[in-house]
Amino acid sequence: MDVRDELMEGRRAIRRLGRVVEVNRAPPPYAVFDAAGVEIEPVTAFLRDLALGHSSPLTCRSYGYGMLRWFRPGVTEGAGRDDVISRLCATDGVGDDEIAMLAMALLFAGHETTVVQLGFGALLLLSHPDQWQALAESPDRIPDAVEEILRAPGKGGGGIPRYARTDFDIGGVTIHAGDLVMLDNGAANHDPAAVAW
């Protein structure tokens, strides 16, 4: 049985692997420390990006605990299985913290976004039964439908936080070195002046 199933069913104890601590500083509002009390910098960087992307402090805390609860036990007990994380566990020179961060990135950037996008796709097709029928009648149009499903729902609302390295002007606005710039990749392919439908 999977370690995570045993944890959820209460048949396995969670080892003390670290802690999530509220910190009094700029984003993120929480930091993750390992069992020795050392801050895990890659997790802090991830939580900072999450906080700057308009996530609530409680979301940051939840993600921090998720890293401790779900990824570290999988890292330390995952050897012997044939999956990406198990292969990383078996690779010399790759530490537990790095494996945990890669596992977190795979979950949040891979699995979660895929699940959400599948839901958006189902919602779009259910709200447009004529399009669903057109796909059922012409399955060769599915690749184009997938591209449209990926494009259509993303109309902004988030962003990738970055800091300008140099001063520059864009759209009549001066951005100075060190300024926070939110790159809203969700707005891509939605400007009628730039994209032909």
N, C-alpha and C positions, 0 to 999 in steps of 0.2 A: 504494500500500500504506500502511497505517496506520503512523504513527510508532512506536507501541508495539510493533507486530509487528517492525519493523526493529530496535528496541532489544533485544527478546527474542532475535532471531536473530543479534545481534552485528554487524549491518551498519550500525549508526549508533552513534557515540560519544555518551556522556552528557557534556554540558557541565558544567563546575563551576558549580553554581547555589547552592551553600551546603553546610552540613554539619550533622550531628546530633551534639550534644555531651552527654556525661554531666555533669550538674550536681549539686553537693552542696547540695541544698535540699529543702524539702518538695515534694510532688508538683507537677509531674511530674519523674521522675528524669532526663529528657532534654529538651533544648531544641533548636530548629531555628534556625540562623542563615543569613542570606542570603550571597551571594558577597562582600559588603562587610563581613561580620562582625557585622551588626546582627541581634539576635534578632527573629524574626517572631512578634510577640505573639499574633495570632489562632491560630497553630498551637500555641503554648505553652498557651493557654487550652483548646484542644481536647484536647491531651495531658493536661492537668491533670484535666479532666472524665473522660477515659478512665481515668486512674490511680485517681481517687476512686471510679470504678465497678467497682473490684476487678479491673482488668486488670493483667496482670503487667508489670513494667518492660520486658521484652523486647517485649511487644506495643506499648507506647508507642514504643519505639525503632523497631520495624518500621513503624508508622504514620508516624513522622517521616521515615524514609527513603523510604517510599512517596510522600509528598508531594513530596520532591525529585526522585525518579526518574521518576514517572509524570505528575504534573500540570504541573510547570513546562515540560517539553518540549512537552507538548500545548498549553499556554498560548501559548508563544512561537512555535509553528509551526502553530497551528490555524486561522489566519485563512483565510477563503475557503470553509469548509465550512458547511453549514446545520444547526447544532446549537446547543444552549444555550451551550456554552463558546465556540464560535466567535463567536456574537453578542455575548457579553460582551467578547471580544477586540476587536471592532470598535466598542465603545461608548466614546466619549470620557469621560475622567475615572475609568475603572475600571482600577486598577493590577494588575500581574501577581500580587502577593501576594494581593489580594482575590479575583481570579479563581481562583487556586490553592486558596484556602480554600473557595470555593463548589464547586469541582470535587470536593474531598475530601468535603465534606458530601454532595454528590449521590451519590458512590460509597458512602460508609459508611452514610448514613441512607436512601438510596434503593435502590440496586442490591443491596448486600449483604443488607439486611434482607428485601428481596423474595425473593431467592434462598433464604435460610434459611426463610422462611415457606412458600414453595412446597414445599420439602423436608419441612417439618412436615406440610403438608397431604397430601402423598403418603403419608407414613408413617401418618398417622391413618386415611386411607381404606384403605390396605393392611392395617392391623391390625384394621379393622372392615369386613370384606367385605360384611356385611349393609347397612351404610350406603352403600358404593360401589354395590351393586346397587339400593338405593332411589333413589339419584341417577340411575343409568342409566335406571331406569324412569320417573322423574319429573324431567326436567331443569328444570322450573319451580322446583324446590326448591334449585337451585344457589346463588342469592343468599344464602339462609339458611345453607347449608352453608359458604359462604365466610366469613360472619360468625362462625360457630362455629369454623372452622379458625383464624381470626385470634384468637379469644378463648381457646380451650382450652389451647394450649401455654404461654401466658404466665402462669406461676404464681410470678413473682418471681425473685430471684437477681441482679438488677442494680439499677439505680436511677439517678435523675437527681440529682446533687449540687447542693445549694443552701445558701445561708447565710441564717439568719434575720435579718431587719432589725430586728425588735423582740422584746421578751419576750412570750411567750404560753403558755397552758396548752392541752394537747390530750390527751385520754384519761388525765387524772390526772398527766401529766408536764409539767414546766415546761421550755420551750425558751427559752434566753436569746439576745439579740441577738448575732450573730456565730457561733452554734453551727452546725455542719454538720448538715444534715438531708438524708437520702436519701429521695427520693420514688420509691417502688417502683411505677412505673406498670404493671409486669408483674403485680402483684397485683390490679389493677382487674378488676371483674366476676367475682370469685371468692369473694366473701363471701355465703354463702347467706342471711344476715340482711338483706342489702341488695339482692340480685338475685333475681328470680323466674325460675326456669328454665322 
